[in-house]
């Protein structure tokens, strides 16, 4: 299975997702104006963008480097302006965005510092970043060259330090590990987990003591210019 394999689970997946789109809307709303400009970095097939288009009045953008997923996102959310690009070379000018979303992307990055530098560049001061991903409850970052699905699982400290060091302040953290486990359990009961995660990746997730988190960050305001 390709590392970018699509986790196709019909219309049920968004509501089982440990970072389901309604949660994204609820968490972003207190920090953003109704006409805020929001980008989904690594937007995949466009599930979150479609939900945002239906439930908010944000100006929506999406970035995805997989052309097949990008085509799916265009079909799912024609309201969004989409671009084929990687997270470490974002197609936005400095300070353009009021907010950014990065779901399950950080753990795929070989050089997360580069992508975080780009987020710091394109999110305006006092703008918001919503990030969700796996992390390991162990003491060391883990790298899975042998896995068809997993790239890296960083520690919570590595993830938070990487973003904090680039000018973001942590506002809130939500542990969504139970929701992740519930989603995987439901997929097993439905007999479709083999389409989404290979046996070796499942073993590595257990070995990694994998957890799932959702973070809200605010871009720092630079004083004394």
N, C-alpha and C positions, 0 to 999 in steps of 0.2 A: 504494500500500500504506500502511495506517495505521502510524504510528510504533510502535504497540503490537502490531504484527502478531505472530501466534503462529508460532514456529519449530517447526512440527510435523514430527517426524522419527521417529515411532513410538517403539518401545522402545530404538532404537539411540542416540538423542541423549544420554541421561544418561551413557553410557559413553564417548562421544566428546567430551562437553563439557569444555572446558579447566578447568572447576571442577566435575568430576563429583561426585555425591553421596558416593561412597565416600571421596574426598579430603576432603570436608567433615567426615565422621565421624572420619576418622583425625586430622585437624588439631585438631578441637575436643576430642577425648577427654582429652588430657593436662590440660586446663584446667578441666574441668567434672565435677561430681559426677553420679552416675547419674540423680538425680532433678532435675537442673537445669531451669530454666524458660528456654526458647529461643524466640525469635521470628524468623521469616523475613520481612524487610521487603521488600515487592515480591515476594511468593511466586509470582506467575504462576499457572501451572496446577497447581502443587503437587508437582512432581517431587522436589524436595529434601525437602519435608516427608514425602512418602510413604516415601522412603528412610530418613529418620530414624526414622519410626514403626516401620519393619520391623527396624531394626538397633540402636536405642537405647531407653532407658527415659526419655528426656527428656519433660518436659511441654512440648507444642508449641503455638505460636501462629503465626498468619500474618496479614499485612496486605497488601491488594491494592486498588488504587483502580479497577481495571477490573472491572466487575460480571460480564462474561462469563468472564474468567479466574478470578475468585473462585469462580464456580459450578463450574468445572472442578476447582479446588483442593479444594472441598468433597467432590466425588465421589472424587477421588484419595486424599484423606487425611481421612476422617471423624473420626479420632482428634484432630485439631488443632482448636483454637478459633480461628476465622477472623473477621476484621472487614474491612469495606470502608472504607478510610481511606487517606490519602496519607502519604508518608514524613515530611512536615514537620508533621503533626499526628497523632502516634501515640496510640492509645487505651490507654495504660498509665500507671499512677501512677509517681511518681518512684522510681527505684531498684528497680523490680520484677523486672527480668530479670537472669538470670545470664549470658546471652549473646544476641547478635543476629547475624543473617546478612543481608548485603546483596549480592546477586549482580546485576550488570549493571543497577544502578539509579542509581548515582552519575552516570553519563554521561548519563542522561536528565533530570537535575535542572537546572532553570534557576537555582535558588538552593540549591546544595548545603550552604551554611552553615546554613540553616534545618533541613534534615534532620539534619545532624550535631549541631546543638544538641539536637534531640530524642533522638538516640541517647545523647548524654551525659547527658540527663535520666533516661532510663528504664533504662539499664544500670547496675547497682550498681557500687560501688567494687570493684576487682579483678575485675570481670566481663570478658568477652571479646567482641570484635567480629571477625567474619570478613567481609572485603570482597573481592570480585573484580570486575574490570571492565577495559574497554579503557583505554589511555592512549596519548598520543602521545609518540614519541621525539624530537619536535621541541622547540623552545624556547618555543612559545606555545600557550595554550589555543585550541582550535578549536571553532567553533559552526556548525552546519549547518542553517540555517533552510530551505534548499532541499531537504534530504533527507527522503524519506518514512520512513526507518528510524532514522537517526542524530539524536541531539540535540546532544551536546557530546562532545568528546574532550579531556580535561584532561591537562596534563603530570603526570608522576609527582610532581613537586615540589608542584604545586598540590594534588593529591589528598592527599598526605601532610601538607602544612602545614595544610590545612583541618581534618583530623581531629586532628592533634597539638595545634593551637591550642585545641581544645575538650576537652582533658583525657584524651587517650588516648596511650599509649606504644606505639610499634611494637615488636613482638616478633619478627616474621619476615616476610620477603617472598619469594615464589616467582614466578619468571618462567615463565608458562605460554604464551608466545607460540608456541612450536613446536606445542604441543597445539592451539591455536586454528587454526593453519595446517593441521595434519593433519585437523582436523574439516572445515574448509572444502574441502580437497582431496577428502575422501571424499564430501562432499555433491555436489561437481562431478562426480565419477566416477559417482555414483548418479543424476545428472541431475535433482536436485531443488533446486539452489541458487536457481533463479528464484522458487521459492515462499517463500524466506526473505529474500532480499536483492536489491534492485533494482540495475540496472546502475550508476546514478549513485552509490548508496551504496557499491558496491564500488570505484568509481573514487576516491571521497573517502577511503575507508579506506587505499588505496595512497598517496594524496597525503599523508595524515596520518602516514605511517610508524607505523601503528597497531601496538601491542603489547598483550599481555594479562597482567595481574598478579593475584596473590592475596596479600592481606595479613592478618596476624593482629595485633590490637591488644589491649592490656589497659587497662581504665579505671583512671585514676590514683586513688590513695588520698589523700584530703585530710587533711593532718596539722595538728596544733595547733588543734583546734576548741575 
